[in-house]
Amino acid sequence: MKKYLNIREVSKLLDIKEHVIRYWDSVDPKTNKLRVEGISTKSNGGTRYFNRENVGKLRNLKNLLYENGTQNPSLVIANKILKDKSKSQILQISPDQDMPSIKREKAKKIDQILQNIRIILKKS
């Protein structure tokens, strides 16, 4: 593998559309911060290049967001987990007995997603 890949090469390698990679690597206008930090290296002209570490982060992000072939709209959670790998900063969600059953089910689902994310991050 070359030292740096361009966005087209990474898109084909990871089977992620180029516009999705650009979105993940863009600045959120509400916060003026990158949506996901550290997934590309930019030249002075603004061209995105990707090294092995960047490709690994993109692969992990894809796995987190497209679990079982369905898109999970949890970019914010995934970004926090990619940045903060320490266990003390990962959210623990436990269903409360006083919650309505729908909220308990959602909390269980979120807990399952977070557990899967932790397993994926430990492997990388």
SULBEL-V274551 format. One record per residue. RES is the residue in one letter. SS is DSSP state (@ for helix, = for strand, . for the rest). D_FIRST is the distance of its C-alpha to the first C-alpha in Angstrom with 1 decimal. Layout:
BEGIN
res=RES ss=SS d_first=D_FIRST
res=RES ss=SS d_first=D_FIRST
END
This chain:
BEGIN
res=M ss=. d_first=0.0
res=K ss=. d_first=3.8
res=K ss=. d_first=6.5
res=Y ss=. d_first=8.3
res=L ss== d_first=8.5
res=N ss== d_first=12.0
res=I ss=@ d_first=14.3
res=R ss=@ d_first=14.4
res=E ss=@ d_first=10.8
res=V ss=@ d_first=11.2
res=S ss=@ d_first=14.6
res=K ss=@ d_first=13.6
res=L ss=@ d_first=11.0
res=L ss=@ d_first=13.7
res=D ss=. d_first=16.7
res=I ss=. d_first=18.2
res=K ss=. d_first=20.2
res=E ss=@ d_first=19.4
res=H ss=@ d_first=22.9
res=V ss=@ d_first=22.5
res=I ss=@ d_first=19.5
res=R ss=@ d_first=21.7
res=Y ss=@ d_first=24.6
res=W ss=@ d_first=23.1
res=D ss=. d_first=22.0
res=S ss=. d_first=25.4
res=V ss== d_first=28.6
res=D ss== d_first=31.3
res=P ss=. d_first=34.4
res=K ss=. d_first=36.7
res=T ss=. d_first=35.2
res=N ss=. d_first=33.4
res=K ss== d_first=30.5
res=L ss== d_first=26.9
res=R ss=. d_first=26.8
res=V ss=. d_first=23.8
res=E ss=. d_first=22.9
res=G ss=. d_first=19.5
res=I ss=. d_first=17.3
res=S ss=. d_first=16.2
res=T ss== d_first=16.6
res=K ss== d_first=19.0
res=S ss=. d_first=19.8
res=N ss=. d_first=23.5
res=G ss=. d_first=23.8
res=G ss=. d_first=22.6
res=T ss=. d_first=19.3
res=R ss== d_first=16.9
res=Y ss== d_first=13.4
res=F ss== d_first=11.3
res=N ss=. d_first=9.4
res=R ss=@ d_first=8.6
res=E ss=@ d_first=12.4
res=N ss=@ d_first=13.2
res=V ss=@ d_first=11.2
res=G ss=@ d_first=13.1
res=K ss=@ d_first=16.3
res=L ss=@ d_first=16.0
res=R ss=@ d_first=15.6
res=N ss=@ d_first=18.5
res=L ss=@ d_first=20.5
res=K ss=@ d_first=20.1
res=N ss=@ d_first=21.3
res=L ss=@ d_first=24.2
res=L ss=@ d_first=25.3
res=Y ss=. d_first=25.0
res=E ss=@ d_first=26.5
res=N ss=@ d_first=27.8
res=G ss=@ d_first=26.9
res=T ss=. d_first=29.3
res=Q ss=. d_first=28.7
res=N ss=. d_first=30.1
res=P ss=. d_first=31.3
res=S ss=. d_first=30.5
res=L ss=@ d_first=28.1
res=V ss=@ d_first=30.3
res=I ss=@ d_first=30.4
res=A ss=@ d_first=26.7
res=N ss=@ d_first=26.1
res=K ss=@ d_first=28.7
res=I ss=@ d_first=27.3
res=L ss=@ d_first=23.7
res=K ss=@ d_first=25.5
res=D ss=. d_first=28.2
res=K ss=. d_first=27.0
res=S ss=. d_first=30.3
res=K ss=@ d_first=32.6
res=S ss=@ d_first=35.6
res=Q ss=@ d_first=34.2
res=I ss=. d_first=33.2
res=L ss=. d_first=36.0
res=Q ss=. d_first=38.2
res=I ss=. d_first=40.0
res=S ss=. d_first=43.0
res=P ss=. d_first=45.4
res=D ss=. d_first=48.8
res=Q ss=. d_first=51.9
res=D ss=. d_first=53.5
res=M ss=. d_first=50.8
res=P ss=. d_first=51.6
res=S ss=@ d_first=49.9
res=I ss=@ d_first=47.5
res=K ss=@ d_first=46.2
res=R ss=@ d_first=46.0
res=E ss=@ d_first=43.8
res=K ss=@ d_first=41.5
res=A ss=@ d_first=41.3
res=K ss=@ d_first=40.5
res=K ss=@ d_first=37.7
res=I ss=@ d_first=36.2
res=D ss=@ d_first=36.5
res=Q ss=@ d_first=34.7
res=I ss=@ d_first=31.8
res=L ss=@ d_first=31.6
res=Q ss=@ d_first=31.7
res=N ss=@ d_first=28.8
res=I ss=@ d_first=26.8
res=R ss=@ d_first=27.7
res=I ss=@ d_first=26.5
res=I ss=@ d_first=23.1
res=L ss=@ d_first=22.8
res=K ss=@ d_first=23.9
res=K ss=@ d_first=21.2
res=S ss=. d_first=18.4
END
